[in-house]
Amino acid sequence: MKSLGEVEESLAEKAEPVLGFKPSSKLKRGPIGILIYVVCGIIALFSLRSAGVF
């Protein structure tokens, strides 16, 4: 079984031709990544609320 790091590296290599850059786990754990997660969470909450879930 592969470690999480190996799986993440494999997926990053496969995504590189599509995105034009190699995604890095450092980006996800940095301030930019945290900001992206917060914005996505707020959008998800608004979507669920407008759908009548909350």
C-alpha positions as CSV (number, residue, x, y, z in Angstrom):
1,M,0.0,0.0,0.0
2,K,1.3,3.5,-0.9
3,S,1.8,6.2,1.6
4,L,-0.2,9.3,1.4
5,G,2.8,11.3,0.2
6,E,3.3,8.9,-2.7
7,V,-0.3,9.0,-3.7
8,E,-0.4,12.8,-3.5
9,E,2.8,13.0,-5.6
10,S,1.4,10.7,-8.3
11,L,-1.8,12.7,-8.5
12,A,0.2,15.9,-8.8
13,E,2.2,14.5,-11.7
14,K,-1.0,13.5,-13.5
15,A,-2.6,16.9,-13.0
16,E,0.4,18.9,-14.2
17,P,-0.3,18.6,-17.9
18,V,-3.9,19.7,-17.4
19,L,-3.3,22.6,-15.0
20,G,0.0,23.8,-16.4
21,F,1.8,23.6,-13.1
22,K,2.4,20.9,-10.5
23,P,0.1,21.3,-7.5
24,S,2.0,21.2,-4.2
25,S,0.8,20.2,-0.7
26,K,2.7,23.3,0.6
27,L,0.2,25.5,-1.2
28,K,-2.7,23.7,0.5
29,R,-1.2,24.1,3.9
30,G,-0.2,27.7,3.5
31,P,-2.2,30.8,4.0
32,I,-3.5,30.8,0.4
33,G,-4.8,27.3,0.8
34,I,-6.5,28.1,4.1
35,L,-8.2,31.1,2.5
36,I,-9.4,29.0,-0.4
37,Y,-10.9,26.4,2.0
38,V,-12.7,29.1,4.0
39,V,-14.2,30.6,0.8
40,C,-15.3,27.2,-0.5
41,G,-16.8,26.4,2.9
42,I,-18.8,29.6,2.9
43,I,-20.0,29.0,-0.7
44,A,-21.0,25.5,0.3
45,L,-23.0,26.7,3.4
46,F,-24.8,29.3,1.3
47,S,-25.6,26.6,-1.3
48,L,-27.0,24.2,1.3
49,R,-29.0,27.0,3.0
50,S,-30.6,28.1,-0.3
51,A,-31.4,24.4,-1.1
52,G,-33.3,24.2,2.2
53,V,-31.0,21.8,4.0
54,F,-30.4,24.3,6.9
